[in-house]
């Protein structure tokens, strides 16, 4: 295990206007209000998870303001619970993708009365809360208080926030996440997309009582620059019941924590994006970039297939010094569409960044396994204290550093203890059907949900020992080479839409996005430099284990060893959407 210079706070640096703290922000808003206008309407639109009481208390300080809390214009919590119940479902983890908008949540009569009152009011009107821009669609000043999903999840855990229009602050974090994923975040994202070109000021309220604000021009300039150069989203780390110790050292994490099992370092729907605005950090959801500059980031062919969904996910699963992941399976494409309303599924793969000597990966069922017998054994293990004999039914393969295991949907799998996995997968990120969790409890002291019913519907029983050996393990072939470098194809399976290529090099390697987004990780080498052959962007430094994104707009780029890695053998693995076999 080695400590390195892994950057936990990457940012796009720009010059622009930024206001820090409520005093500066309120002074700027007051200054922006036209003094000679009979009425000025300021709409403060909010993403779900923003601390609305803080916003209300502060915007109330604007002199002469009539403050309207849009929460009072929503339907009753009971009505909203009934409306959303079919999409929340009875499943403890999974719902069904809804297609609501704010008009479904707002009370028509209350909104109409509010609009009439605004039209008849003189002076300053401040509409603050969810749906503010829907309540009054012609504000003189539009402010958007944004929030990244990782911070929203922390607020779920601290029981600080409610879902849209409901009173569920004390619900389990998993229930909050389900409501967010299947309902609230869809509403907020679709609404945000309508308004992002028109927002005058963006608010970062991730730090309580110390907001930051940038103007629309600065926000656009930051995303424009990011969409045309290599960039990284902000990684976040979380413990797990099976978590390990590798990331503590390599990524320089808190040594007092018991473990870190997860690192999400390329999930734009959940990660933050930092702008360094004239020396001050401004935080926003990374998917703002995808919404604002879809084609520049994803490329035309990827956009045509996935819309504004970023399709490739990189994350870490650390079991070095930890335990086995849960034995699991992911839904097939048709099942995820029919059951959850998702357009594509969670195909994935395990790339071994590191491994202890006894590391293993569970993958595929053993030849001749009787499906009914295995499912009965899983149900018995779930209902009694009798353990499930995984080795009787599931292949356990020895795993070593730089192995690559392919896991098309429907394949039973899990990483065993002693592995540092770079998981390369499609982005529907919560659809893991746990079949067996080794009889342990979650970090909350409760059993983690098991999904044998869903799992039984999607397991591909033909993926047995010989199939796995031939088609899913280390399907590595050299495809090209040049002076000081060679390129290997490492997968994925033909059923999966992601292609992966590994490069080993001591000198400069030329890449091209091919009109599609590229996602890479540094698998060997302390420091690399990414450069543009024609000077489109400034040289970009990346370090060991860092994941970085190359927007489709970049076109040609080179990667070479840098600094202390100069002249040494280095490696990257690259993922992109496959369009041709």
C-alpha positions as CSV (number, residue, x, y, z in Angstrom):
1,X,0.0,0.0,0.0
2,X,1.4,3.4,-0.9
3,X,0.5,6.9,0.1
4,X,0.2,9.3,-2.9
5,X,-0.8,12.8,-3.8
6,X,-4.4,11.9,-4.6
7,X,-6.3,15.2,-4.9
8,X,-9.6,15.1,-3.0
9,X,-10.7,18.6,-4.0
10,X,-10.2,19.1,-7.8
11,X,-11.5,22.3,-9.2
12,X,-11.9,24.3,-12.4
13,X,-10.1,27.7,-12.0
14,X,-11.8,30.8,-13.4
15,X,-11.9,34.5,-12.8
16,X,-15.4,35.8,-11.9
17,X,-17.7,37.5,-9.4
18,X,-18.3,35.8,-6.1
19,X,-19.9,37.0,-2.9
20,X,-19.2,35.3,0.4
21,X,-21.5,35.2,3.4
22,X,-25.0,36.5,3.9
23,X,-24.0,40.1,4.5
24,X,-22.3,40.4,1.1
25,X,-25.0,38.4,-0.7
26,X,-28.0,40.4,0.7
27,X,-26.1,43.7,0.0
28,X,-25.7,42.6,-3.7
29,X,-29.3,41.5,-4.1
30,X,-30.5,44.8,-2.7
31,X,-28.2,46.6,-5.0
32,X,-29.5,44.6,-8.0
33,X,-33.1,45.6,-7.3
34,X,-34.1,48.5,-9.6
35,X,-34.8,51.5,-7.4
36,X,-37.3,53.1,-9.8
37,X,-39.5,50.1,-10.3
38,X,-43.0,50.0,-8.7
39,X,-42.6,46.3,-7.9
40,X,-39.6,44.0,-7.9
41,X,-40.0,40.2,-7.7
42,X,-37.1,38.1,-6.5
43,X,-37.6,34.4,-6.9
44,X,-35.3,32.1,-4.9
45,X,-35.6,28.7,-6.4
46,X,-34.4,25.7,-4.3
47,X,-33.2,22.2,-5.1
48,X,-34.5,19.5,-2.7
49,X,-32.3,19.3,0.4
50,X,-31.5,23.0,0.7
51,X,-31.9,24.4,4.2
52,X,-35.0,26.5,3.5
53,X,-35.4,27.9,7.0
54,X,-32.0,29.4,6.7
55,X,-32.9,31.0,3.4
56,X,-36.2,32.3,4.7
57,X,-34.7,33.8,7.8
58,X,-32.0,35.6,5.8
59,X,-34.0,36.9,2.8
60,X,-36.5,38.3,5.4
61,X,-33.7,40.7,6.3
62,X,-34.0,42.5,2.9
63,X,-35.5,45.9,3.8
64,X,-39.2,46.2,3.0
65,X,-39.4,42.7,1.6
66,X,-42.7,40.8,1.5
67,X,-41.5,37.2,1.9
68,X,-43.5,34.4,0.5
69,X,-42.7,30.8,1.6
70,X,-43.7,28.6,-1.4
71,X,-44.1,25.7,1.0
72,X,-47.5,27.3,1.9
73,X,-48.6,27.0,-1.7
74,X,-48.1,23.2,-1.9
75,X,-50.9,20.6,-1.7
76,X,-51.2,19.0,1.8
77,X,-48.5,16.4,2.7
78,X,-51.3,13.8,2.8
79,X,-52.3,14.6,-0.8
80,X,-48.7,14.4,-2.0
81,X,-48.2,11.2,-0.1
82,X,-51.2,9.7,-1.9
83,X,-50.1,11.1,-5.3
84,X,-46.5,9.7,-5.0
85,X,-47.4,6.4,-3.3
86,X,-47.5,4.3,-6.6
87,X,-44.0,5.5,-7.4
88,X,-42.6,5.0,-3.9
89,X,-44.0,1.4,-4.0
90,X,-44.0,-1.0,-1.0
91,X,-40.4,-2.1,-1.7
92,X,-38.0,-1.0,1.0
93,X,-35.3,0.2,-1.5
94,X,-36.8,0.5,-5.0
95,X,-39.5,2.7,-6.5
96,X,-40.6,3.6,-10.0
97,X,-39.4,6.6,-12.0
98,X,-42.1,9.3,-11.8
99,X,-42.7,12.1,-14.3
100,X,-44.2,14.8,-12.1
101,X,-43.5,18.5,-12.3
102,X,-44.0,21.2,-9.7
103,X,-47.5,21.9,-11.1
104,X,-48.4,18.4,-9.7
105,X,-47.3,19.4,-6.2
106,X,-48.6,23.0,-6.0
107,X,-52.2,23.8,-5.1
108,X,-53.7,25.5,-8.1
109,X,-56.0,27.9,-6.1
110,X,-53.3,28.9,-3.7
111,X,-50.9,29.7,-6.5
112,X,-53.5,31.7,-8.4
113,X,-54.3,33.8,-5.3
114,X,-50.6,34.3,-4.7
115,X,-50.0,35.5,-8.3
116,X,-52.9,38.0,-8.0
117,X,-51.5,39.3,-4.7
118,X,-48.1,39.8,-6.3
119,X,-49.5,41.6,-9.2
120,X,-51.3,44.0,-6.8
121,X,-48.3,44.5,-4.5
122,X,-45.8,47.4,-4.6
123,X,-42.3,47.2,-3.4
124,X,-40.0,44.2,-3.0
125,X,-41.5,40.7,-3.2
126,X,-39.3,37.7,-2.4
127,X,-40.7,34.3,-3.3
128,X,-38.5,31.7,-1.6
129,X,-38.6,27.9,-1.8
130,X,-39.3,24.9,-4.0
131,X,-41.1,25.9,-7.2
132,X,-40.6,29.7,-6.7
133,X,-40.0,30.1,-10.4
134,X,-43.1,28.1,-11.3
135,X,-45.3,30.2,-9.0
136,X,-44.1,33.4,-10.7
137,X,-42.6,32.8,-14.0
138,X,-41.5,36.4,-14.7
139,X,-39.2,37.3,-11.8
140,X,-37.1,40.4,-12.1
141,X,-34.2,38.5,-10.3
142,X,-33.9,34.7,-10.3
143,X,-31.6,33.1,-7.7
144,X,-31.1,29.4,-7.6
145,X,-30.0,27.7,-4.4
146,X,-28.4,24.5,-5.5
147,X,-27.4,21.3,-3.7
148,X,-25.3,18.2,-4.6
149,X,-26.8,14.8,-3.8
150,X,-23.9,13.7,-1.6
151,X,-24.6,16.6,0.8
152,X,-28.3,15.9,0.6
153,X,-27.6,12.3,1.7
154,X,-25.7,13.6,4.7
155,X,-28.7,15.7,5.6
156,X,-30.9,12.7,5.3
157,X,-28.7,10.9,7.8
158,X,-28.8,13.8,10.2
159,X,-32.6,14.0,9.8
160,X,-32.5,17.6,8.8
161,X,-34.7,17.8,5.7
162,X,-38.0,16.6,4.2
163,X,-38.9,15.4,0.8
164,X,-40.8,17.7,-1.6
165,X,-44.1,18.6,0.1
166,X,-44.1,15.8,2.7
167,X,-43.2,15.6,6.4
168,X,-40.7,12.7,6.5
169,X,-37.7,14.2,8.2
170,X,-37.4,11.3,10.6
171,X,-37.7,8.5,7.9
172,X,-34.8,6.1,7.3
173,X,-32.1,7.5,5.0
174,X,-33.0,4.7,2.5
175,X,-36.6,5.9,2.3
176,X,-35.4,9.5,1.7
177,X,-33.0,8.3,-1.0
178,X,-35.8,6.4,-2.7
179,X,-38.1,9.4,-2.7
180,X,-35.3,11.6,-4.0
181,X,-34.1,9.2,-6.7
182,X,-37.5,8.2,-8.1
183,X,-39.5,11.4,-7.6
184,X,-38.0,14.6,-6.1
185,X,-34.7,14.8,-8.0
186,X,-36.4,14.2,-11.3
187,X,-38.8,17.1,-10.6
188,X,-35.9,19.4,-9.5
189,X,-33.6,18.5,-12.4
190,X,-36.3,18.9,-15.1
191,X,-37.3,22.3,-13.5
192,X,-33.7,23.4,-13.3
193,X,-33.0,22.6,-16.9
194,X,-35.8,25.0,-17.9
195,X,-34.3,27.9,-16.0
196,X,-30.5,27.5,-16.0
197,X,-30.0,29.9,-18.9
198,X,-32.0,32.6,-17.1
199,X,-30.6,32.3,-13.6
200,X,-29.1,35.6,-12.4
201,X,-27.3,34.3,-9.3
202,X,-26.4,30.8,-8.1
203,X,-26.2,30.1,-4.4
204,X,-23.9,27.5,-2.8
205,X,-25.4,26.7,0.6
206,X,-23.5,23.4,1.3
207,X,-21.8,25.0,4.3
208,X,-24.4,26.0,6.9
209,X,-24.7,29.8,7.5
210,X,-21.9,30.6,5.1
211,X,-23.3,30.7,1.6
212,X,-21.4,31.8,-1.5
213,X,-23.0,33.3,-4.6
214,X,-21.8,33.8,-8.2
215,X,-23.5,35.5,-11.0
216,X,-24.9,33.7,-14.0
217,X,-22.1,34.8,-16.3
218,X,-19.5,33.3,-13.9
219,X,-21.4,30.1,-13.6
220,X,-21.7,29.7,-17.4
221,X,-18.0,30.6,-17.9
222,X,-17.0,27.9,-15.4
223,X,-19.1,25.2,-17.0
224,X,-18.0,26.3,-20.5
225,X,-14.3,25.9,-19.6
226,X,-14.9,22.6,-17.9
227,X,-16.7,21.2,-20.9
228,X,-13.7,21.8,-23.2
229,X,-10.9,20.4,-21.1
230,X,-10.0,17.4,-18.9
231,X,-11.7,17.6,-15.4
232,X,-12.4,15.7,-12.3
233,X,-15.5,15.7,-10.2
234,X,-15.2,15.8,-6.4
235,X,-14.7,12.3,-5.0
236,X,-16.6,11.3,-1.8
237,X,-15.8,8.4,0.5
238,X,-18.1,6.3,2.8
239,X,-17.6,3.4,5.2
240,X,-19.3,0.1,4.6
241,X,-19.9,-3.1,6.6
242,X,-17.3,-4.8,4.5
243,X,-15.0,-1.8,4.2
244,X,-11.2,-1.9,4.0
245,X,-8.1,0.1,4.7
246,X,-6.4,0.7,1.3
247,X,-8.1,4.1,0.6
248,X,-7.1,5.4,4.0
249,X,-3.5,5.3,3.0
250,X,-3.6,5.9,-0.7
251,X,-6.1,8.7,-0.6
252,X,-5.0,10.1,2.8
253,X,-8.3,9.7,4.6
254,X,-9.2,10.0,8.3
255,X,-7.2,7.3,10.1
256,X,-9.6,7.4,13.1
257,X,-12.5,6.0,11.0
258,X,-13.0,2.2,11.2
259,X,-12.9,1.8,7.4
260,X,-13.8,3.2,4.0
261,X,-15.6,0.9,1.7
262,X,-16.7,3.2,-1.1
263,X,-15.3,6.0,-3.1
264,X,-17.5,7.6,-5.8
265,X,-15.1,9.5,-8.1
266,X,-17.1,9.6,-11.4
267,X,-20.8,9.7,-10.7
268,X,-21.8,13.2,-12.0
269,X,-25.4,12.7,-10.8
270,X,-24.1,12.4,-7.2
271,X,-20.7,14.1,-7.2
272,X,-20.0,17.8,-6.7
273,X,-18.1,20.0,-9.2
274,X,-15.9,22.7,-7.7
275,X,-15.2,26.0,-9.4
276,X,-12.3,27.9,-8.0
277,X,-13.6,31.5,-8.6
278,X,-10.9,34.0,-8.1
279,X,-9.4,31.9,-5.4
280,X,-12.7,30.9,-3.6
281,X,-14.2,27.5,-3.9
282,X,-17.8,27.3,-5.2
283,X,-19.6,24.0,-5.0
284,X,-22.5,22.7,-7.3
285,X,-23.9,19.4,-8.5
286,X,-21.7,18.0,-11.2
287,X,-24.7,17.1,-13.4
288,X,-25.2,20.8,-14.0
289,X,-22.4,20.5,-16.5
290,X,-24.1,17.6,-18.3
291,X,-27.4,19.5,-18.4
292,X,-25.8,22.8,-19.6
293,X,-23.3,21.4,-22.1
294,X,-24.6,17.9,-23.0
295,X,-23.2,17.5,-26.4
296,X,-19.8,19.1,-25.7
297,X,-19.3,16.6,-22.8
298,X,-21.0,13.5,-24.0
299,X,-20.7,13.8,-27.7
300,X,-23.5,13.6,-30.3
301,X,-23.8,9.8,-30.6
302,X,-23.8,9.4,-26.8
303,X,-26.3,12.1,-26.3
304,X,-28.5,10.5,-29.0
305,X,-28.5,7.2,-27.0
306,X,-28.6,8.4,-23.4
307,X,-29.9,12.0,-23.5
308,X,-28.6,14.0,-20.6
309,X,-27.6,10.9,-18.6
310,X,-23.9,10.5,-18.0
311,X,-23.6,6.7,-18.8
312,X,-20.3,5.7,-17.3
313,X,-19.6,5.3,-13.6
314,X,-16.2,4.7,-11.9
315,X,-16.0,4.0,-8.2
316,X,-13.8,2.2,-5.7
317,X,-14.7,-0.9,-3.6
318,X,-12.1,-1.4,-0.9
319,X,-12.1,-4.8,0.9
320,X,-8.3,-4.9,1.7
321,X,-8.4,-5.5,5.4
322,X,-12.1,-5.8,5.1
323,X,-14.7,-8.5,4.2
324,X,-16.6,-9.9,1.2
325,X,-19.2,-7.6,-0.5
326,X,-22.7,-9.0,-0.5
327,X,-23.4,-11.7,-3.0
328,X,-25.5,-9.9,-5.6
329,X,-26.9,-9.6,-9.1
330,X,-28.1,-6.7,-11.2
331,X,-31.3,-6.5,-13.2
332,X,-31.5,-7.2,-16.9
333,X,-32.4,-4.4,-19.2
334,X,-36.0,-5.5,-19.7
335,X,-36.5,-6.1,-16.0
336,X,-35.3,-2.7,-15.0
337,X,-37.5,-1.0,-17.6
338,X,-40.6,-3.0,-16.7
339,X,-40.1,-2.9,-12.9
340,X,-38.5,0.5,-12.2
341,X,-39.0,2.6,-15.3
342,X,-35.2,2.9,-16.0
343,X,-34.1,2.9,-19.7
344,X,-30.9,0.9,-19.2
345,X,-29.3,-1.3,-16.6
346,X,-26.3,-1.5,-14.3
347,X,-23.8,-3.6,-16.4
348,X,-20.4,-3.5,-14.7
349,X,-16.9,-4.9,-14.3
350,X,-14.3,-5.2,-11.6
351,X,-10.8,-4.0,-12.4
352,X,-8.3,-4.9,-9.7
353,X,-6.2,-1.8,-8.8
354,X,-4.6,-3.8,-6.0
355,X,-5.0,-7.2,-4.3
356,X,-3.7,-9.1,-1.3
357,X,-2.3,-12.6,-2.0
358,X,-5.5,-14.5,-1.1
359,X,-7.9,-12.1,-2.8
360,X,-10.8,-13.6,-4.7
361,X,-13.8,-12.6,-6.8
362,X,-17.1,-14.6,-6.8
363,X,-18.5,-14.7,-10.4
364,X,-21.1,-16.9,-12.0
365,X,-22.8,-20.1,-10.8
366,X,-21.0,-23.4,-10.8
367,X,-21.6,-25.9,-13.6
368,X,-24.6,-28.1,-12.9
369,X,-26.1,-26.0,-10.1
370,X,-29.8,-26.6,-9.6
371,X,-31.5,-23.2,-9.6
372,X,-34.4,-24.3,-7.4
373,X,-32.0,-25.8,-4.8
374,X,-29.8,-22.7,-4.7
375,X,-32.8,-20.3,-4.3
376,X,-34.2,-22.5,-1.6
377,X,-30.8,-22.4,0.2
378,X,-30.7,-18.5,-0.1
379,X,-34.3,-18.2,1.3
380,X,-33.4,-20.6,4.2
381,X,-30.4,-18.5,5.0
382,X,-32.5,-15.4,5.0
383,X,-35.2,-16.8,7.2
384,X,-33.0,-18.7,9.7
385,X,-29.6,-18.5,11.2
386,X,-28.2,-21.1,8.8
387,X,-25.5,-19.6,6.6
388,X,-25.6,-19.9,2.8
389,X,-22.8,-22.1,1.4
390,X,-21.7,-19.7,-1.3
391,X,-18.8,-22.0,-2.4
392,X,-21.2,-24.8,-3.1
393,X,-23.1,-22.8,-5.7
394,X,-20.9,-19.8,-6.9
395,X,-17.5,-19.8,-8.5
396,X,-14.7,-18.3,-6.5
397,X,-11.8,-17.1,-8.7
398,X,-8.3,-16.1,-7.5
399,X,-7.8,-12.4,-8.1
400,X,-4.6,-10.5,-8.6
401,X,-3.6,-6.9,-9.4
402,X,-4.7,-5.7,-12.8
403,X,-7.1,-8.5,-13.4
404,X,-10.4,-7.5,-15.1
405,X,-13.6,-9.3,-14.4
406,X,-16.6,-8.6,-16.6
407,X,-20.1,-8.6,-15.1
408,X,-23.0,-8.3,-17.6
409,X,-26.4,-7.8,-15.9
410,X,-27.9,-11.0,-14.5
411,X,-24.5,-12.5,-13.5
412,X,-24.1,-13.4,-9.8
413,X,-21.0,-11.8,-8.3
414,X,-19.2,-10.1,-5.5
415,X,-15.7,-9.0,-4.6
416,X,-14.1,-11.1,-1.9
417,X,-12.0,-9.8,0.9
418,X,-8.5,-8.5,0.1
419,X,-9.3,-6.7,-3.1
420,X,-9.2,-3.0,-4.2
421,X,-11.7,-2.8,-7.0
422,X,-12.1,-0.1,-9.5
423,X,-15.7,-0.7,-10.6
424,X,-16.4,0.4,-14.1
425,X,-20.1,0.3,-14.8
426,X,-23.2,1.9,-16.2
427,X,-24.7,4.6,-14.1
428,X,-28.1,3.3,-12.7
429,X,-26.4,3.2,-9.3
430,X,-28.8,1.7,-6.8
431,X,-30.1,-1.5,-8.5
432,X,-28.1,-4.1,-6.6
433,X,-30.1,-7.1,-5.6
434,X,-28.4,-8.6,-2.6
435,X,-28.8,-12.3,-2.3
436,X,-26.7,-13.1,0.8
437,X,-24.8,-10.7,3.1
438,X,-22.8,-13.3,5.1
439,X,-25.0,-12.9,8.1
440,X,-23.7,-9.5,9.2
441,X,-25.4,-6.3,10.1
442,X,-25.3,-2.9,8.4
443,X,-23.5,0.1,10.0
444,X,-26.7,1.1,11.6
445,X,-26.8,-2.3,13.5
446,X,-29.7,-3.6,11.4
447,X,-29.8,-6.3,8.8
448,X,-29.3,-4.9,5.3
449,X,-32.2,-5.4,2.9
450,X,-32.0,-8.7,0.9
451,X,-33.7,-8.9,-2.5
452,X,-34.0,-12.6,-3.3
453,X,-37.3,-12.1,-5.0
454,X,-35.9,-9.6,-7.5
455,X,-32.7,-11.6,-7.9
456,X,-34.5,-14.8,-8.7
457,X,-36.2,-13.0,-11.7
458,X,-32.9,-11.9,-13.3
459,X,-30.2,-14.5,-12.6
460,X,-28.8,-15.8,-15.9
461,X,-28.3,-19.5,-15.0
462,X,-26.4,-20.4,-18.1
463,X,-23.4,-18.3,-16.9
464,X,-21.7,-21.2,-15.4
465,X,-18.0,-22.1,-14.7
466,X,-16.8,-22.6,-18.2
467,X,-18.7,-19.7,-19.6
468,X,-17.3,-17.4,-17.0
469,X,-13.7,-18.6,-17.6
470,X,-14.0,-18.1,-21.4
471,X,-16.0,-14.9,-21.6
472,X,-15.8,-12.9,-18.4
473,X,-12.2,-13.1,-17.0
474,X,-9.2,-11.2,-18.4
475,X,-10.5,-11.0,-22.0
476,X,-7.3,-9.0,-22.7
477,X,-5.8,-8.6,-26.2
478,X,-3.2,-6.3,-27.5
479,X,-4.7,-4.1,-30.2
480,X,-2.0,-1.5,-31.1
481,X,1.5,-0.4,-30.1
482,X,4.1,2.3,-30.8
483,X,7.3,3.6,-29.6
484,X,7.2,3.4,-25.8
485,X,3.6,2.3,-25.5
486,X,1.0,-0.4,-26.2
487,X,-2.8,-0.6,-26.0
488,X,-4.9,-3.5,-24.8
489,X,-8.6,-4.2,-25.1
490,X,-9.8,-5.5,-21.7
491,X,-13.6,-5.8,-22.3
492,X,-16.4,-5.4,-21.6
493,X,-18.7,-8.3,-22.5
494,X,-20.5,-8.0,-25.8
495,X,-23.8,-7.5,-24.0
496,X,-22.5,-4.4,-22.3
497,X,-22.2,-1.0,-24.0
498,X,-19.0,0.1,-22.4
499,X,-15.6,-0.5,-24.1
500,X,-12.4,-0.4,-22.0
501,X,-8.9,0.0,-23.2
502,X,-5.7,-0.2,-21.1
503,X,-2.5,1.6,-22.1
504,X,1.0,0.9,-20.7
505,X,3.6,3.5,-21.6
506,X,6.9,5.1,-20.8
507,X,6.4,8.0,-23.2
508,X,3.6,10.0,-24.8
509,X,0.4,8.3,-26.0
510,X,-2.0,9.9,-28.4
511,X,-5.7,9.4,-27.6
512,X,-8.9,10.6,-29.3
513,X,-12.4,10.9,-27.8
514,X,-13.9,9.7,-31.1
515,X,-16.9,12.1,-30.5
516,X,-17.7,10.4,-27.2
517,X,-16.9,11.1,-23.6
518,X,-13.8,9.2,-22.2
519,X,-13.4,8.3,-18.5
520,X,-9.9,7.2,-17.4
521,X,-8.2,6.1,-14.2
522,X,-4.5,6.1,-13.4
523,X,-3.7,2.5,-12.6
524,X,0.1,2.9,-12.5
525,X,2.3,5.9,-12.1
526,X,2.5,8.6,-9.5
527,X,1.9,11.5,-11.9
528,X,0.8,11.9,-15.5
529,X,0.1,14.9,-17.7
530,X,-2.8,15.2,-20.1
531,X,-2.1,17.7,-23.0
532,X,-3.7,19.0,-26.1
533,X,-1.6,18.6,-29.3
534,X,-3.0,21.9,-30.6
535,X,-3.2,23.8,-27.3
536,X,-6.9,23.6,-26.8
537,X,-6.4,23.4,-23.0
538,X,-3.7,23.9,-20.5
539,X,-1.6,20.8,-19.4
540,X,-3.6,18.9,-16.8
541,X,-1.9,16.8,-14.1
542,X,-3.4,13.6,-12.7
543,X,-2.1,11.2,-10.0
544,X,-2.3,7.6,-9.1
545,X,-5.8,6.2,-8.6
546,X,-7.5,9.5,-9.8
547,X,-10.4,9.2,-12.2
548,X,-10.6,12.0,-14.8
549,X,-13.0,12.8,-17.6
550,X,-12.2,13.9,-21.1
551,X,-15.2,15.7,-22.7
552,X,-16.0,14.6,-26.3
553,X,-15.3,18.2,-27.4
554,X,-11.6,17.8,-26.7
555,X,-10.9,15.4,-29.6
556,X,-7.2,14.6,-29.7
557,X,-5.2,14.5,-26.4
558,X,-2.0,12.9,-25.2
559,X,-1.1,11.3,-21.9
560,X,2.5,10.9,-20.7
561,X,4.5,10.3,-17.5
562,X,5.3,13.5,-15.6
563,X,7.3,14.6,-12.6
564,X,8.7,11.7,-10.6
565,X,7.1,9.3,-13.1
566,X,9.1,10.5,-16.0
567,X,10.7,7.6,-17.8
568,X,8.8,5.0,-15.7
569,X,6.2,2.5,-16.9
570,X,2.7,3.9,-16.3
571,X,-0.8,2.8,-17.0
572,X,-4.3,4.0,-17.6
573,X,-7.6,2.3,-18.2
574,X,-10.1,4.1,-20.4
575,X,-13.9,3.6,-20.7
576,X,-16.1,4.9,-23.4
577,X,-19.5,4.0,-25.0
578,X,-19.1,1.3,-27.7
579,X,-20.9,2.0,-31.0
580,X,-19.1,-0.5,-33.2
581,X,-17.9,-4.0,-32.4
